């Protein structure tokens, strides 16, 4: 017993545990013994780097950062956390926009960025088995080198990870035609809160054995289990991609352009929309646009080359008939990439316009998108808050950005956010399309879901995580806050 206490004292001195209670130090010492040397980090600068994600959620410095490299290490860490009741927040790329990777109650951040790599790509079975810390862009490149295709494409593909995509059920521009992450996950290997390892789902395209726990975990934001492997469904890579930039006289013309894109007997792989402010940012990035253009739709089709060319011609005619000022076709891959590179950087570019930015990811039925854009303009004027918007018009998913500079503006921003969410729900929409609920949207969940439905979901979490140690204070409003 004296030897154990002596070791714990040495670890506390060496790792700088002065900020911890005796019980927390004991848990951390047990964790340090359970994992390979160097896995547990308590350096203040490192801990501070894991205190926030890419959202405006209030940073919280964890007690420790736990860098894992295998399922076994995750399981061992969770057994220690469960034994000592320590909160654990999973993190990989840290690109989340709703505070999902912020360790709200301190505890440990389990860092997955070194748990990466692709275990298998099967052209015959059209699947890939991928570790959670793998960058999505690397998955895209690896499968496309085999003539295959993994469609989900959030704009942070160069930095976000498969684990984070699964946690948030990420989407992207191609979601209109191909769906979101959940539609492409066949199976998962996960670690539960108590350290048990489960294999969920399958390697086949069909299967209805038992409950679909794979679909339940996808989008659960690290609150039900920690993903350590993902079996992803693939398809053959489309032979050709064609991109149209559709310039419009004003934002009111967006609805007709979207309708024309979706009623021409063609299924575009994406239909993007940008308002006047975000179009000006594209101009600044070198994307050509006629002087009279005050809104933009980007429409893209893919498939067999000759069919794609025919689709482009038919779409161009339909859009011109719908009143488009000009329809430009990206003639070269460089033109197309320049357009999409500027589109991918919009969120970061918007940050240069103000000191603070919140991006609210909301969805309405696509027939209501024009109404939502109009409502955003009204809220912006009423609350005196800048609210530039862009998004995935094909599936009604709009990213509404709120910009401000000084603390005295923040109360107006909070009111504008609630106005936005109330408008979205009134239009038959949902509070989040691909960014999750996390910490920032949790207080607003009762706007969309009944108390009874929230209670059922809380009970599901309690079944899999009875101590509530997996990513606490996410998704559900804290007791007493209601929907305020």
Order of alpha helices (4+ residues) and beta strands (2+ residues): alpha-alpha-beta-alpha-beta-alpha-beta-beta-beta-beta-alpha-beta-alpha-alpha-beta-beta-alpha-beta-beta-beta-alpha-beta-alpha-beta-alpha-beta-alpha-alpha-beta-alpha-beta-beta-alpha-alpha-alpha
